[in-house]
Amino acid sequence: WTGERRWLLSIGVYALAACRVGLCLFPQNGWFSAEPPLIWGIYRNIPFVILGGIVAWRLYKGREADMRFKRAWLAVALSFLFYLPVVLFADALPVIGMLMIPKTVCYVWLVIMGYKATKQKSEEA
């Protein structure tokens, strides 16, 4: 992507991020409540999931540019796929919260990709 399309995508990403932060600031989230409302958990995660989709999509489109990160898109996509059921169903079925474990494993996988890329780059220099 170049020029205007990249600029529009950047604006969209910043707008989604601002929307996510704004939604998290609403007192209706019930952050200090033992039973926060599910609907606000859904509201605040809509822009977050869209952002995750954009990141996964961009990583997928650029997967051939840097072979060290060719599977980063998969780690991001999987992390969101494990996260969504937790947001939607953990209140009704707490065991669903265990999906945060494979979500975290996906994050660790991304960190390992970055570490290996950094290490390889420093060895080349």
Steps between C-alpha positions, in 0.01 A plus 500: 500500500626844412395860517141581582393143579775461760409837649134399526593169663718685752219741582263205542740323736547812712123561507433142610767524769353828628152347494623202702664724761194723515266205551723367777468832686121484534388432857232266363777240456464431870873445550461485877187287495494129579257455207593744221248524216575265209374748241774749590758224468369446149490873416858565605629193319341575161767754397769279656398199291481713185853625575617143548346406167676787326835407657459132409396592146795737450742241640350239267534729197864574589599150608746455212686825573677362808507124532576525872147634551317298236277335762445809716159548339399155621611571857300824506191341343509204739547725802178685411315178423587372849411836658152548352329205673640620832342843455169356390455190714731500804229642728263216414765228486813599698709211365501687166743739670765234455516605134713789624783245532532420128442872428802577716699224328432680169641819650808312620537358149500858362762606755719202403467597132611852586786378718630267229475776238686744725767244583547409133521868400763573767705198387491627141631842604 
